[in-house]
Amino acid sequence: MNMSRKAEFKQLMINRRNLYHLLSRFFQKEVDEEFFEIIQKIKFPVDREENALTEFRDALLRLNEYFEYDAGETLDDLAADYAKTFLGAGSAQGAAAFPYESVYTSPKHVMMQDAWNQMCEILESKGIERNEESKDLLEDHIAVELDYMAYLCDETSQYTETLAGLEEQREFLNKHLLNWVPEFCLDIKDHADTEFYRMVGQLTTGFLQLDSFILDKMIVERKARPVVSKSFRISRERMNEILKGLQTEYHIYGPKHVPDRGMWETDGLIRYEEISAVEEIVTDRQSDFSPKEVIYPVSQTIFKFDENNCVETVTKDPKGIIIFMRPCDINGLKRLDNMFLANGGISDVYYKRMRDKVKIFMMECERSWDNCYCVSMGTNKTENYSVACCLHEEEIYLEVKDAEFIDYFEDEMESGYKPLFIEENQRKVRIPDIKDAKMLRRIFELDFWKDYNEDCISCGGCNTVCPTCSCFDTVDYLNQENSRKGERRRIWSSCMLPDFSKTAGGNIARKKPEQMMRFKTMHKVYDYNARFGGNEHMCVGCGRCIQRCVQDISFADTINRLSDEVDKMNQESASCEKNAGTRSDKKKTAEKKKAEKKPAEKKNS
């Protein structure tokens, strides 16, 4: 989205926000002189092409004519009609167009039902505090729901990545407002005595229908965003200028040297930290940690609580996220996406909030690191990136595939650059060919797992640096001892720690390193694939766990040892089947000879 389109988009969001606020005010309370004068001065354009698609155009004409030709309705008339239409004042049966979603969507047609509960949860999850005008209204009142749509419009206008915001708006519009407001507005037509409120009902329905069309159109356009492929050659100085421009809309992360935090006294660590210049990106050494920690933090506050309330933590940072990452880590991110977003039909909202912001700048690997085995795992290549780059000492080569970033490079020198990928590693791994679940029992009982009781110290370091380990604990932290105020956090955990499998009753399912190593290994090379299918495995072959292990345990060797044992099982199974087939053939031959012999004996007799 170029700069002019971004400005147009933001203005559209602001216009929609203002119109939602205007509609909300119609239903909050009676029309007073100040509000009447405001709407009297508004001249809505009726000649827009999309207006003709719904009754919104007719409602706009009706609104303009209402103020152009005096309808003879006073503010007192409007106040009385508001009370009659929306509160049932003066009606012996109490019939009215009651402005609550629960009334129209619950089986008993009464207030404070499921829709009200849902709206309470939605507003609380966003941390929205009601204004003075609407604080006395129930959460599923039409004015509150319209104001919430205005809030979503405003929120989306401030964010760099807009698709998720637009989809959130469409979901709320379809699930809530359009689920009951059209019927509600028909009731307004039946109960209202004034032209003003009959017109308001038509205006509301027409706009919601129009807005649904606008949202669908914007979402389709973004999902069908053309894939470009242009390559450029630029200097490091120019790249830093571009990064500076990107920083106005994105947080930019890359593998960066962090001093005095390494395993040894002077090493430091290479971790994914926010960067401001290309010189900060470490290219001659593999990062100690994966980029996972950018979108899935080591410690993350889920909500805060006291004895009366629980408030969910909401991230309101409007900036997107750019991450410089290598192909294996990009493939690792895909594994995390499956586990957090496509696992059993439920999406992890905390992960999704961060993931939706991410744009990937792929870093070309100039060589394979000593512990890598990405080729064996099929993770040495990827097409999942917005920009690919090769960071040479003097110049930088880039391939831009995302139209979102073309404008930043359009004045640069074009080139024929295409990213290269690692084709061979020093380390090689064979994935175990586990043919069926019957083999699992035998795998669990293999003797070689016991070797890890001597070798592994169960420190969990391998899980910490792994780009695909996703397990966590939830822990409550109190502000002070004996306090009733605190927060709940989710914190990375490790299946290589004994307490990981500890239950509430104190039982530990996997006490020994052999059991924990078996559990981890099977997840990495069997369980994930069995759950999600395809050719992918959870391990991406980055080799960080090998580098990190203080006991020099090679996970690549572990996989190969398991493969050797599985190969033996498959050979034994094939041999048994062959022998069984031979015995079956001999039996059939004997039965055939016996059958041929009986008629001959009968003839001789």
C-alpha positions as CSV (number, residue, x, y, z in Angstrom):
1,M,0.0,0.0,0.0
2,N,1.7,3.2,-1.1
3,M,1.7,6.5,0.8
4,S,-1.4,8.0,-1.0
5,R,-3.3,4.7,-0.6
6,K,-2.5,4.6,3.1
7,A,-3.8,8.1,3.5
8,E,-6.9,7.3,1.7
9,F,-7.4,4.1,3.7
10,K,-6.9,6.0,7.0
11,Q,-9.4,8.7,5.9
12,L,-12.0,6.0,5.0
13,M,-11.6,4.4,8.5
14,I,-12.0,7.9,10.1
15,N,-15.1,8.6,8.0
16,R,-16.6,5.2,8.9
17,R,-15.8,5.8,12.6
18,N,-17.5,9.2,12.6
19,L,-20.6,7.7,10.9
20,Y,-20.8,4.9,13.4
21,H,-20.6,7.5,16.3
22,L,-23.3,9.5,14.6
23,L,-25.6,6.6,14.4
24,S,-24.9,5.6,18.0
25,R,-25.9,9.1,19.1
26,F,-29.3,8.7,17.5
27,F,-30.0,5.8,19.9
28,Q,-28.2,6.9,23.1
29,K,-30.8,9.4,24.2
30,E,-33.3,11.9,22.9
31,V,-32.3,14.5,20.3
32,D,-31.3,17.8,21.9
33,E,-31.0,21.2,20.2
34,E,-27.2,20.9,19.9
35,F,-27.3,17.5,18.2
36,F,-30.2,18.6,16.0
37,E,-28.2,21.5,14.7
38,I,-25.2,19.3,14.0
39,I,-27.1,16.8,11.8
40,Q,-29.0,19.7,10.2
41,K,-25.7,21.0,8.8
42,I,-24.5,17.7,7.5
43,K,-24.9,17.1,3.7
44,F,-24.4,13.5,2.8
45,P,-23.2,12.7,-0.7
46,V,-25.8,10.5,-2.4
47,D,-24.1,10.1,-5.8
48,R,-21.5,7.5,-4.8
49,E,-21.7,4.4,-6.9
50,E,-21.7,2.0,-3.9
51,N,-24.6,3.8,-2.2
52,A,-26.9,2.6,-4.9
53,L,-26.2,-1.0,-3.9
54,T,-28.3,-0.7,-0.7
55,E,-31.1,1.3,0.7
56,F,-28.5,3.7,2.1
57,R,-28.9,6.1,-0.9
58,D,-32.6,6.4,-0.4
59,A,-32.1,7.0,3.3
60,L,-29.6,9.8,2.6
61,L,-32.0,11.4,0.2
62,R,-34.7,11.1,2.8
63,L,-32.4,12.7,5.4
64,N,-31.4,15.6,3.2
65,E,-35.0,16.3,2.3
66,Y,-36.1,16.1,6.0
67,F,-34.0,19.1,6.8
68,E,-34.6,20.9,3.5
69,Y,-38.3,20.8,3.9
70,D,-39.6,21.4,7.4
71,A,-41.4,18.3,8.6
72,G,-43.0,20.2,11.4
73,E,-41.6,18.0,14.1
74,T,-40.4,19.7,17.2
75,L,-37.8,18.5,19.7
76,D,-40.6,17.7,22.1
77,D,-42.2,15.6,19.4
78,L,-38.9,13.7,18.9
79,A,-38.4,13.2,22.7
80,A,-41.9,11.8,23.1
81,D,-41.4,9.5,20.1
82,Y,-38.0,8.3,21.4
83,A,-39.7,7.3,24.7
84,K,-42.5,5.6,22.8
85,T,-40.5,3.8,20.2
86,F,-37.5,2.6,22.2
87,L,-38.9,2.5,25.8
88,G,-42.5,1.5,25.2
89,A,-43.8,4.7,27.0
90,G,-47.5,5.1,26.6
91,S,-48.1,1.6,25.3
92,A,-50.5,-0.5,27.3
93,Q,-48.9,-3.7,26.1
94,G,-45.4,-2.3,26.5
95,A,-44.7,-2.9,22.9
96,A,-41.6,-1.1,21.4
97,A,-38.5,-1.5,19.4
98,F,-36.3,-2.3,22.4
99,P,-32.7,-1.5,21.3
100,Y,-31.0,-4.6,22.8
101,E,-29.5,-7.5,20.9
102,S,-30.6,-10.0,23.5
103,V,-34.3,-9.0,22.9
104,Y,-34.0,-10.0,19.3
105,T,-31.7,-13.0,19.5
106,S,-32.7,-14.9,22.7
107,P,-35.5,-17.5,22.7
108,K,-37.4,-15.6,25.3
109,H,-36.8,-12.2,23.7
110,V,-35.7,-10.7,27.0
111,M,-32.7,-8.6,28.0
112,M,-29.3,-9.7,29.5
113,Q,-29.0,-13.0,27.6
114,D,-26.2,-14.6,25.6
115,A,-25.6,-11.6,23.4
116,W,-25.2,-9.4,26.5
117,N,-22.6,-11.8,27.9
118,Q,-20.7,-11.9,24.7
119,M,-20.6,-8.1,24.5
120,C,-19.4,-7.9,28.1
121,E,-16.5,-10.2,27.2
122,I,-15.7,-8.3,24.0
123,L,-15.5,-4.9,25.7
124,E,-13.5,-6.3,28.6
125,S,-11.0,-8.1,26.3
126,K,-10.3,-4.8,24.6
127,G,-10.0,-2.9,27.9
128,I,-12.7,-0.4,26.8
129,E,-14.0,2.0,29.3
130,R,-17.5,3.3,28.6
131,N,-18.0,7.1,28.2
132,E,-20.3,9.2,30.2
133,E,-23.0,9.1,27.5
134,S,-23.3,5.4,27.4
135,K,-22.1,4.1,30.7
136,D,-25.7,3.5,31.9
137,L,-26.7,1.5,28.9
138,L,-26.4,-2.3,28.9
139,E,-23.5,-3.7,26.8
140,D,-25.7,-5.1,24.0
141,H,-27.5,-1.8,23.5
142,I,-27.4,-0.7,19.8
143,A,-25.6,2.5,20.7
144,V,-22.8,0.6,22.5
145,E,-22.4,-1.9,19.6
146,L,-22.2,1.0,17.1
147,D,-19.6,2.7,19.2
148,Y,-17.6,-0.5,19.4
149,M,-17.6,-0.6,15.6
150,A,-16.3,3.0,15.6
151,Y,-13.6,1.8,18.0
152,L,-12.5,-1.0,15.7
153,C,-12.4,1.5,12.7
154,D,-10.2,3.8,14.7
155,E,-8.0,0.9,15.9
156,T,-7.5,-0.4,12.4
157,S,-6.6,3.0,11.0
158,Q,-3.6,3.2,13.4
159,Y,-2.2,-0.3,12.5
160,T,0.3,-1.0,9.8
161,E,-1.1,-4.5,9.1
162,T,-4.8,-3.9,8.4
163,L,-6.2,-7.2,7.1
164,A,-6.7,-8.7,10.6
165,G,-8.5,-5.5,11.7
166,L,-10.8,-5.5,8.8
167,E,-11.7,-9.2,9.3
168,E,-12.4,-8.4,13.0
169,Q,-14.8,-5.7,11.9
170,R,-16.5,-7.9,9.4
171,E,-16.9,-10.7,12.0
172,F,-18.5,-8.4,14.6
173,L,-20.7,-6.7,12.0
174,N,-22.1,-10.1,10.7
175,K,-22.2,-11.8,14.1
176,H,-23.8,-9.0,16.0
177,L,-25.2,-5.9,14.3
178,L,-26.5,-7.5,11.1
179,N,-27.8,-10.4,13.1
180,W,-30.5,-8.3,14.7
181,V,-30.5,-4.6,13.7
182,P,-32.4,-5.0,10.4
183,E,-35.3,-6.6,12.3
184,F,-35.0,-3.9,15.0
185,C,-35.2,-1.1,12.4
186,L,-38.4,-2.7,10.9
187,D,-39.9,-2.5,14.3
188,I,-38.9,1.2,14.5
189,K,-40.9,1.7,11.3
190,D,-43.9,0.1,12.9
191,H,-43.7,1.9,16.3
192,A,-42.4,5.4,15.4
193,D,-44.8,8.2,14.9
194,T,-42.2,10.7,13.5
195,E,-40.6,10.8,10.1
196,F,-37.3,11.4,11.9
197,Y,-37.0,8.1,13.6
198,R,-38.5,6.1,10.7
199,M,-35.7,7.8,8.6
200,V,-33.1,6.9,11.3
201,G,-34.1,3.2,11.1
202,Q,-33.7,3.2,7.3
203,L,-30.4,5.1,7.5
204,T,-29.0,2.6,10.0
205,T,-30.0,-0.5,8.1
206,G,-28.8,1.0,4.8
207,F,-25.4,2.0,6.2
208,L,-24.7,-1.4,7.9
209,Q,-25.5,-3.2,4.6
210,L,-23.3,-0.8,2.7
211,D,-20.5,-1.2,5.2
212,S,-20.7,-4.9,4.9
213,F,-20.1,-4.5,1.2
214,I,-17.2,-2.1,1.7
215,L,-15.5,-4.5,4.2
216,D,-15.9,-7.5,1.9
217,K,-14.4,-5.5,-0.9
218,M,-11.4,-4.3,1.1
219,I,-10.7,-7.8,2.5
220,V,-10.8,-9.4,-1.0
221,E,-8.5,-6.7,-2.3
222,R,-5.9,-7.3,0.4
223,K,-6.1,-11.1,0.1
224,A,-5.7,-10.9,-3.6
225,R,-2.8,-8.4,-3.3
226,P,-0.6,-9.0,-6.4
227,V,2.7,-10.8,-5.8
228,V,5.5,-8.7,-7.3
229,S,9.0,-9.9,-7.9
230,K,11.6,-7.2,-8.4
231,S,15.2,-7.3,-7.4
232,F,17.5,-4.5,-6.4
233,R,21.1,-3.8,-5.5
234,I,21.7,-1.1,-2.9
235,S,24.5,0.2,-0.6
236,R,24.5,-0.4,3.1
237,E,24.1,3.3,3.7
238,R,21.0,3.4,1.5
239,M,19.6,0.3,3.3
240,N,20.0,2.0,6.6
241,E,18.0,5.0,5.3
242,I,15.3,2.6,4.2
243,L,15.3,0.9,7.6
244,K,14.9,4.3,9.2
245,G,11.8,4.9,7.0
246,L,10.4,1.5,7.8
247,Q,10.8,2.2,11.6
248,T,8.0,4.7,11.5
249,E,5.6,1.8,10.8
250,Y,7.4,-1.3,11.9
251,H,9.5,-2.7,14.8
252,I,12.5,-4.3,13.0
253,Y,14.2,-7.4,14.5
254,G,17.3,-9.3,13.6
255,P,20.0,-11.5,15.1
256,K,22.0,-9.1,17.2
257,H,24.9,-9.5,19.5
258,V,23.9,-9.1,23.2
259,P,27.1,-8.8,25.4
260,D,27.7,-10.6,28.7
261,R,24.8,-13.0,28.4
262,G,26.4,-16.1,27.0
263,M,27.3,-19.5,28.3
264,W,30.8,-18.4,28.9
265,E,32.2,-15.2,30.4
266,T,33.0,-13.3,27.3
267,D,30.9,-14.8,24.5
268,G,27.7,-12.9,24.8
269,L,24.7,-14.2,22.9
270,I,23.2,-13.7,19.5
271,R,19.5,-13.1,20.1
272,Y,16.6,-11.5,18.1
273,E,16.6,-7.9,19.3
274,E,15.3,-4.7,17.8
275,I,17.8,-3.2,15.3
276,S,18.1,0.2,13.7
277,A,21.0,-0.4,11.2
278,V,22.0,-3.3,9.0
279,E,25.4,-3.4,10.7
280,E,23.7,-4.7,13.8
281,I,22.6,-7.9,12.0
282,V,25.0,-10.7,12.8
283,T,25.6,-12.8,9.6
284,D,28.8,-14.7,10.4
285,R,27.4,-16.7,13.2
286,Q,24.2,-18.6,13.9
287,S,21.9,-17.0,16.4
288,D,21.8,-18.7,19.8
289,F,18.1,-18.2,20.1
290,S,15.5,-18.4,17.4
291,P,13.2,-15.5,16.2
292,K,10.3,-17.3,18.0
293,E,10.8,-15.1,21.1
294,V,9.8,-12.0,19.1
295,I,6.2,-13.1,18.7
296,Y,6.0,-15.7,21.4
297,P,7.8,-14.1,24.4
298,V,9.6,-16.0,27.1
299,S,7.3,-14.5,29.6
300,Q,3.9,-13.0,28.6
301,T,1.3,-11.4,30.9
302,I,-2.1,-12.8,29.9
303,F,-4.3,-10.8,32.4
304,K,-4.1,-8.9,35.6
305,F,-6.5,-9.5,38.5
306,D,-7.6,-8.3,42.0
307,E,-10.2,-9.7,44.3
308,N,-13.1,-8.2,42.2
309,N,-11.9,-7.9,38.6
310,C,-9.9,-9.6,35.9
311,V,-8.6,-7.5,33.0
312,E,-7.0,-9.1,30.0
313,T,-3.8,-7.6,28.7
314,V,-4.2,-5.9,25.4
315,T,-1.4,-4.8,23.1
316,K,-2.2,-1.4,21.6
317,D,1.1,-0.9,19.7
318,P,0.0,0.1,16.1
319,K,3.3,-0.8,14.5
320,G,3.9,-4.0,12.5
321,I,6.9,-6.3,12.9
322,I,9.7,-7.0,10.4
323,I,11.9,-10.0,11.2
324,F,15.2,-10.8,9.4
325,M,15.3,-14.6,9.6
326,R,16.8,-17.6,7.8
327,P,14.9,-20.3,5.8
328,C,14.9,-22.9,8.6
329,D,13.4,-20.4,11.0
330,I,10.8,-19.3,8.5
331,N,9.8,-23.0,8.2
332,G,9.9,-23.2,12.0
333,L,7.4,-20.3,12.2
334,K,5.1,-22.3,9.9
335,R,5.2,-25.1,12.5
336,L,4.3,-22.7,15.3
337,D,1.4,-21.4,13.2
338,N,0.0,-24.9,12.9
339,M,0.3,-25.5,16.6
340,F,-1.1,-22.2,17.8
341,L,-3.6,-21.4,15.0
342,A,-4.7,-24.6,13.4
343,N,-4.6,-27.1,16.3
344,G,-8.1,-28.6,16.9
345,G,-9.9,-25.6,15.3
346,I,-8.9,-23.1,18.0
347,S,-6.6,-20.2,17.6
348,D,-4.4,-18.9,20.4
349,V,-5.4,-15.3,20.6
350,Y,-2.2,-14.1,22.2
351,Y,0.0,-15.7,19.5
352,K,-2.3,-14.5,16.7
353,R,-2.2,-10.9,17.8
354,M,1.6,-10.8,17.3
355,R,1.7,-13.2,14.3
356,D,-0.7,-11.0,12.3
357,K,1.8,-8.2,12.5
358,V,4.8,-10.0,11.1
359,K,6.5,-9.5,7.7
360,I,9.4,-11.7,6.9
361,F,12.7,-10.5,5.5
362,M,14.5,-13.7,4.6
363,M,18.3,-13.7,5.0
364,E,20.2,-15.9,2.5
365,C,22.5,-18.4,4.1
366,E,26.0,-18.0,2.6
367,R,27.1,-21.4,4.0
368,S,25.8,-24.2,6.2
369,W,26.7,-24.1,9.9
370,D,28.5,-27.1,11.4
371,N,25.4,-28.4,13.2
372,C,22.8,-27.7,10.6
373,Y,20.8,-30.5,8.9
374,C,18.1,-28.5,7.3
375,V,18.4,-30.2,3.9
376,S,17.5,-33.6,5.5
377,M,14.5,-32.0,7.1
378,G,13.4,-30.3,3.9
379,T,13.6,-26.8,5.5
380,N,16.5,-25.4,3.6
381,K,14.2,-23.6,1.2
382,T,11.1,-21.3,1.4
383,E,9.0,-19.0,-0.6
384,N,7.3,-17.5,2.4
385,Y,8.8,-14.0,2.6
386,S,8.1,-10.5,1.7
387,V,11.7,-9.6,1.0
388,A,14.8,-11.8,0.5
389,C,18.2,-10.3,1.0
390,C,21.9,-11.2,0.7
391,L,23.9,-9.0,3.0
392,H,27.4,-8.5,1.5
393,E,30.0,-6.3,3.1
394,E,29.7,-3.5,0.6
395,E,26.4,-4.1,-1.2
396,I,23.0,-5.6,-0.4
397,Y,21.0,-7.6,-2.9
398,L,17.2,-7.9,-2.4
399,E,14.2,-9.5,-4.0
400,V,10.9,-7.8,-3.1
401,K,7.8,-10.0,-3.4
402,D,5.4,-8.0,-1.3
403,A,3.8,-4.9,-2.9
404,E,3.7,-3.3,0.5
405,F,7.5,-2.7,0.3
406,I,8.0,-1.9,-3.4
407,D,7.7,1.9,-2.9
408,Y,10.6,1.8,-0.5
409,F,12.9,0.5,-3.2
410,E,11.4,1.8,-6.4
411,D,14.2,4.3,-7.0
412,E,17.0,1.8,-6.5
413,M,19.1,0.0,-9.1
414,E,17.4,-3.1,-10.3
415,S,19.2,-6.4,-10.5
416,G,18.6,-10.0,-11.5
417,Y,19.1,-11.3,-7.9
418,K,17.3,-14.5,-6.8
419,P,18.1,-15.9,-3.4
420,L,20.2,-19.0,-3.2
421,F,19.6,-21.8,-0.7
422,I,21.8,-24.4,1.0
423,E,21.8,-27.6,-1.0
424,E,24.0,-29.8,1.3
425,N,24.8,-30.0,5.0
426,Q,27.8,-31.6,6.6
427,R,25.4,-33.4,9.0
428,K,22.8,-35.7,7.5
429,V,19.7,-37.2,9.2
430,R,17.4,-40.0,8.2
431,I,13.8,-39.7,9.3
432,P,12.6,-42.9,10.9
433,D,10.1,-44.8,8.7
434,I,7.4,-45.6,11.3
435,K,4.9,-47.5,9.2
436,D,2.1,-47.9,11.8
437,A,1.2,-47.2,15.4
438,K,1.9,-50.8,16.3
439,M,5.6,-50.0,16.2
440,L,5.3,-47.3,18.8
441,R,5.2,-49.8,21.7
442,R,8.5,-51.4,20.5
443,I,10.0,-47.9,20.0
444,F,9.2,-46.9,23.6
445,E,11.0,-50.0,24.9
446,L,14.2,-49.5,22.9
447,D,17.4,-49.9,25.0
448,F,19.2,-47.0,23.5
449,W,16.9,-44.5,25.3
450,K,18.5,-45.5,28.6
451,D,21.9,-44.0,27.5
452,Y,20.4,-40.6,28.1
453,N,20.0,-41.3,31.8
454,E,23.8,-41.0,32.0
455,D,24.3,-38.3,29.3
456,C,21.4,-35.8,29.8
457,I,21.2,-33.5,32.9
458,S,17.6,-32.4,32.1
459,C,18.5,-28.7,31.9
460,G,16.0,-27.9,29.2
461,G,18.4,-25.8,27.2
462,C,17.6,-27.6,24.0
463,N,13.9,-26.6,24.2
464,T,14.8,-23.0,25.0
465,V,16.7,-22.4,21.8
466,C,14.5,-24.6,19.6
467,P,12.4,-22.6,17.0
468,T,9.4,-25.0,17.2
469,C,9.1,-25.9,20.9
470,S,5.9,-24.3,22.1
471,C,5.1,-25.6,25.5
472,F,4.4,-23.2,28.4
473,D,3.3,-23.0,32.0
474,T,0.7,-20.6,33.4
475,V,1.9,-19.0,36.6
476,D,0.1,-16.5,38.9
477,Y,2.3,-13.8,40.4
478,L,1.1,-11.7,43.3
479,N,2.2,-8.1,43.7
480,Q,3.0,-8.7,47.3
481,E,2.9,-11.6,49.7
482,N,-0.7,-12.2,50.9
483,S,-1.9,-9.7,48.2
484,R,-5.0,-10.3,46.2
485,K,-3.6,-8.4,43.3
486,G,-1.4,-9.9,40.7
487,E,-1.1,-11.2,37.2
488,R,-1.2,-14.4,35.3
489,R,1.7,-15.1,33.0
490,R,2.5,-17.8,30.5
491,I,6.2,-18.8,30.6
492,W,8.1,-21.0,28.4
493,S,8.5,-24.5,29.7
494,S,10.5,-27.6,28.7
495,C,9.5,-31.2,28.2
496,M,13.1,-32.1,29.3
497,L,12.4,-30.9,32.8
498,P,11.0,-33.5,35.3
499,D,8.4,-31.1,36.7
500,F,7.0,-30.6,33.2
501,S,4.9,-33.8,33.5
502,K,4.0,-33.3,37.2
503,T,0.3,-33.4,37.9
504,A,-1.7,-31.6,40.6
505,G,-1.5,-34.8,42.8
506,G,2.3,-34.7,42.7
507,N,2.7,-37.6,40.3
508,I,5.5,-37.2,37.6
509,A,4.7,-39.2,34.4
510,R,8.2,-38.9,33.0
511,K,10.9,-38.9,35.7
512,K,14.0,-40.1,33.9
513,P,15.9,-38.4,31.0
514,E,15.3,-41.5,28.8
515,Q,11.6,-40.9,29.0
516,M,11.9,-37.2,28.4
517,M,14.2,-37.6,25.4
518,R,12.0,-40.3,23.9
519,F,9.0,-37.9,24.3
520,K,10.8,-35.0,22.7
521,T,12.2,-37.1,19.8
522,M,8.9,-38.6,18.9
523,H,7.2,-35.2,18.9
524,K,9.9,-33.9,16.6
525,V,9.9,-36.7,14.0
526,Y,6.6,-38.5,14.3
527,D,3.8,-37.0,16.4
528,Y,3.6,-33.6,14.7
529,N,3.5,-35.2,11.2
530,A,0.9,-37.7,12.4
531,R,-1.3,-34.8,13.6
532,F,-0.9,-32.3,10.7
533,G,0.0,-34.6,7.8
534,G,2.0,-33.7,4.8
535,N,5.8,-34.0,4.5
536,E,6.7,-31.7,7.4
537,H,8.2,-32.6,10.7
538,M,8.4,-30.5,13.8
539,C,12.2,-30.4,13.8
540,V,13.6,-28.0,11.2
541,G,17.2,-29.0,11.5
542,C,18.7,-25.7,12.7
543,G,21.1,-27.5,15.0
544,R,20.8,-25.0,17.8
545,C,20.0,-27.7,20.4
546,I,23.3,-29.4,19.5
547,Q,25.3,-26.1,19.9
548,R,23.5,-25.4,23.2
549,C,23.9,-28.8,24.9
550,V,26.5,-28.7,27.7
551,Q,26.7,-32.5,27.5
552,D,27.4,-32.5,23.8
553,I,24.4,-34.5,22.9
554,S,23.6,-34.4,19.2
555,F,19.9,-34.5,18.5
556,A,20.8,-35.4,14.9
557,D,22.6,-38.5,16.2
558,T,19.5,-39.3,18.3
559,I,17.3,-39.2,15.2
560,N,19.7,-41.4,13.3
561,R,19.9,-43.9,16.1
562,L,16.2,-44.1,16.2
563,S,16.1,-44.6,12.4
564,D,18.6,-47.4,12.7
565,E,16.4,-49.2,15.2
566,V,13.2,-48.6,13.1
567,D,15.0,-50.0,10.1
568,K,15.8,-53.2,12.0
569,M,12.1,-53.5,13.0
570,N,11.0,-53.0,9.4
571,Q,13.5,-55.6,8.2
572,E,12.3,-58.1,10.8
573,S,8.7,-57.4,9.8
574,A,9.5,-57.9,6.1
575,S,11.3,-61.1,6.9
576,C,8.4,-62.4,8.9
577,E,6.0,-61.5,6.2
578,K,8.2,-63.3,3.6
579,N,8.5,-66.4,5.8
580,A,4.7,-66.3,6.4
581,G,4.2,-66.1,2.7
582,T,6.6,-69.0,2.1
583,R,4.7,-71.1,4.7
584,S,1.4,-70.2,3.1
585,D,2.7,-71.1,-0.4
586,K,3.9,-74.5,0.9
587,K,0.6,-75.1,2.6
588,K,-1.4,-74.3,-0.6
589,T,0.9,-76.6,-2.6
590,A,0.4,-79.5,-0.2
591,E,-3.4,-78.9,-0.2
592,K,-3.4,-78.9,-4.0
593,K,-1.5,-82.2,-4.2
594,K,-3.8,-83.8,-1.7
595,A,-6.8,-82.6,-3.7
596,E,-5.4,-84.1,-6.9
597,K,-4.6,-87.4,-5.2
598,K,-8.1,-88.1,-4.0
599,P,-9.8,-88.5,-7.4
600,A,-7.0,-90.8,-8.6
601,E,-7.5,-93.1,-5.6
602,K,-11.2,-93.1,-6.2
603,K,-10.7,-94.1,-9.9
604,N,-8.4,-97.0,-9.0
605,S,-10.8,-98.4,-6.5
